[in-house]
Amino acid sequence: MNHLSHGFTANSPIIPGEDSDEFDALVNGLIAEYQPAIDTEQILVEKMATHQWLSLRALRLQSHVFKVQVLKDRDFTISKNLGLLIRYHTSSDRAFLRMHTELVKAQKERKKSEIGWSREGARYRFDPFLLPAHQTGLADLQHPASRRTSRSAHAESFIPFAAA
C-alpha cells in the first residue's frame, strides 16, 4: 500500500475501520470549544482535531500490537512496530500542543486588536486612538504622537526647587 494514501501520512485522517462520525464529532467539539472567528483559527482547530485523531489511532494500534505480541505470542521483547507507534503517538501529541498554542496566541492577538491594543516593543499598551472615534468618545482629541511640544515650552514652566 502507498504510504501517502494510507496510515499516518494519509491525506485523509480517516482510514478503513475508523468511524468518520467520531472524527466529525471531535472536529465539531473543538470548533464549539474554541469558536474560531477567522480562517486561520479554523485551520488550526482542524489541525488540532487531526493530530488528536492520529494520537488516538496510535494508542489503539499500540494496544493491539501489545496484546498480540505479549498475550498471544508470550514474547516480551518490544517490536519495531510498537516503537514506531509510540513515536507516532508522541509526534501527534506534540503537534496538537503546537497547534493549540498557535490557536490561543492567534485568538489573543485578534481580541487585542479588536479592543484597541497595540504592540509597542515587548510590552502591550492600550491605545484608544486605534478604535473608531464613535466607540471611544474621543473624536475631538488628537493622537499624542501628532502633538508637538517643544522642550523650551516645558523648560519655561519648570521652577527649580529652592533650597532653604
C-alpha positions as CSV (number, residue, x, y, z in Angstrom):
1,M,0.0,0.0,0.0
2,N,1.1,3.5,-0.7
3,H,2.1,5.3,2.5
4,L,0.8,8.6,1.1
5,S,-2.8,7.3,0.9
6,H,-2.9,5.1,3.9
7,G,-1.8,5.2,7.5
8,F,-0.3,8.0,9.5
9,T,0.8,10.1,6.4
10,A,-2.5,9.8,4.6
11,N,-4.2,12.8,3.0
12,S,-7.4,12.0,4.9
13,P,-7.3,11.3,8.6
14,I,-9.9,8.5,8.3
15,I,-8.7,5.1,7.3
16,P,-10.8,2.0,6.7
17,G,-12.2,0.6,10.0
18,E,-12.5,4.1,11.6
19,D,-15.7,5.9,12.2
20,S,-15.9,9.2,10.3
21,D,-18.8,10.3,12.5
22,E,-16.4,10.1,15.5
23,F,-13.9,12.3,13.7
24,D,-16.6,14.8,12.8
25,A,-17.8,14.9,16.4
26,L,-14.2,15.6,17.5
27,V,-13.9,18.4,15.0
28,N,-17.3,19.9,15.9
29,G,-16.5,19.7,19.6
30,L,-13.2,21.6,19.2
31,I,-15.0,24.2,17.0
32,A,-17.6,24.6,19.7
33,E,-15.0,24.9,22.4
34,Y,-12.6,27.4,20.6
35,Q,-15.1,29.2,18.3
36,P,-12.7,30.1,15.5
37,A,-13.6,33.6,14.1
38,I,-11.2,33.7,11.1
39,D,-9.9,31.2,8.6
40,T,-6.5,30.8,10.3
41,E,-8.2,29.9,13.5
42,Q,-10.4,27.4,11.7
43,I,-7.4,25.8,10.1
44,L,-5.6,25.5,13.5
45,V,-8.7,23.9,15.1
46,E,-8.9,21.4,12.2
47,K,-5.2,20.6,12.6
48,M,-5.7,20.1,16.3
49,A,-8.5,17.6,15.5
50,T,-6.4,15.7,13.0
51,H,-3.5,15.4,15.4
52,Q,-5.7,14.3,18.2
53,W,-7.3,11.7,15.9
54,L,-3.8,10.4,14.9
55,S,-2.8,10.3,18.5
56,L,-5.8,8.2,19.4
57,R,-5.2,5.9,16.4
58,A,-1.6,5.4,17.6
59,L,-2.9,4.4,21.1
60,R,-5.4,2.0,19.6
61,L,-2.7,0.4,17.5
62,Q,-0.2,0.3,20.3
63,S,-2.7,-1.6,22.4
64,H,-3.4,-4.0,19.6
65,V,0.3,-4.7,18.9
66,F,1.0,-5.1,22.6
67,K,-1.9,-7.6,23.0
68,V,-0.9,-9.6,20.0
69,Q,2.8,-9.7,20.9
70,V,2.6,-10.3,24.7
71,L,-0.6,-12.1,25.3
72,K,-0.7,-14.3,22.2
73,D,2.9,-14.9,21.4
74,R,4.2,-14.6,25.0
75,D,7.1,-12.6,23.7
76,F,8.1,-9.8,26.0
77,T,10.5,-8.0,23.6
78,I,9.5,-4.7,22.1
79,S,9.0,-4.9,18.4
80,K,9.9,-2.2,15.9
81,N,6.2,-1.7,15.2
82,L,5.4,-0.8,18.8
83,G,8.4,1.6,18.9
84,L,7.2,3.2,15.7
85,L,3.7,3.6,17.0
86,I,5.0,5.2,20.2
87,R,6.9,7.7,18.1
88,Y,3.8,8.5,16.0
89,H,1.8,9.0,19.2
90,T,4.4,11.3,20.7
91,S,4.7,13.2,17.5
92,S,0.9,13.7,17.2
93,D,0.7,14.9,20.8
94,R,3.4,17.4,20.2
95,A,1.8,18.7,17.0
96,F,-1.5,19.0,18.8
97,L,0.1,21.1,21.5
98,R,1.8,23.3,18.9
99,M,-1.5,23.9,17.1
100,H,-3.2,24.7,20.4
101,T,-0.5,27.2,21.4
102,E,-0.7,28.8,18.0
103,L,-4.5,29.0,18.2
104,V,-4.5,30.5,21.6
105,K,-1.9,33.1,20.5
106,A,-3.8,34.0,17.3
107,Q,-7.1,34.4,19.3
108,K,-5.4,36.6,21.9
109,E,-3.8,38.8,19.2
110,R,-7.1,39.1,17.3
111,K,-9.0,40.0,20.5
112,K,-6.4,42.6,21.4
113,S,-6.6,44.2,18.0
114,E,-10.4,44.3,18.3
115,I,-10.3,46.2,21.5
116,G,-7.5,48.6,20.5
117,W,-4.3,47.1,22.0
118,S,-1.2,47.8,20.0
119,R,2.2,46.2,20.4
120,E,5.0,48.5,21.3
121,G,8.3,46.8,21.9
122,A,7.9,43.8,24.1
123,R,5.1,45.4,26.2
124,Y,1.4,45.9,25.3
125,R,-0.4,49.2,25.9
126,F,-4.0,50.3,25.3
127,D,-4.3,52.9,22.5
128,P,-7.8,54.3,22.3
129,F,-6.9,56.1,19.1
130,L,-6.8,52.7,17.3
131,L,-10.5,52.3,18.0
132,P,-13.1,54.1,15.9
133,A,-13.9,57.5,17.4
134,H,-17.5,56.7,17.9
135,Q,-16.6,53.8,20.3
136,T,-14.3,55.9,22.5
137,G,-15.9,59.3,22.7
138,L,-12.5,60.7,21.8
139,A,-13.5,62.1,18.4
140,D,-12.2,65.6,19.2
141,L,-8.9,64.6,20.7
142,Q,-5.6,64.4,18.9
143,H,-3.3,61.4,19.0
144,P,-0.4,62.1,21.3
145,A,2.1,61.4,18.6
146,S,0.6,64.1,16.4
147,R,1.0,66.8,19.2
148,R,4.4,68.6,19.0
149,T,5.6,70.3,22.1
150,S,9.0,71.9,22.3
151,R,11.3,71.4,25.2
152,S,11.6,75.2,25.6
153,A,7.9,75.3,26.4
154,H,8.4,72.8,29.2
155,A,11.5,74.5,30.3
156,E,9.8,77.8,30.8
157,S,7.2,76.2,33.1
158,F,9.8,74.4,35.2
159,I,10.6,76.0,38.5
160,P,13.6,74.6,40.3
161,F,13.2,73.5,43.9
162,A,14.5,76.3,46.1
163,A,16.9,75.2,48.8
164,A,16.1,76.6,52.2
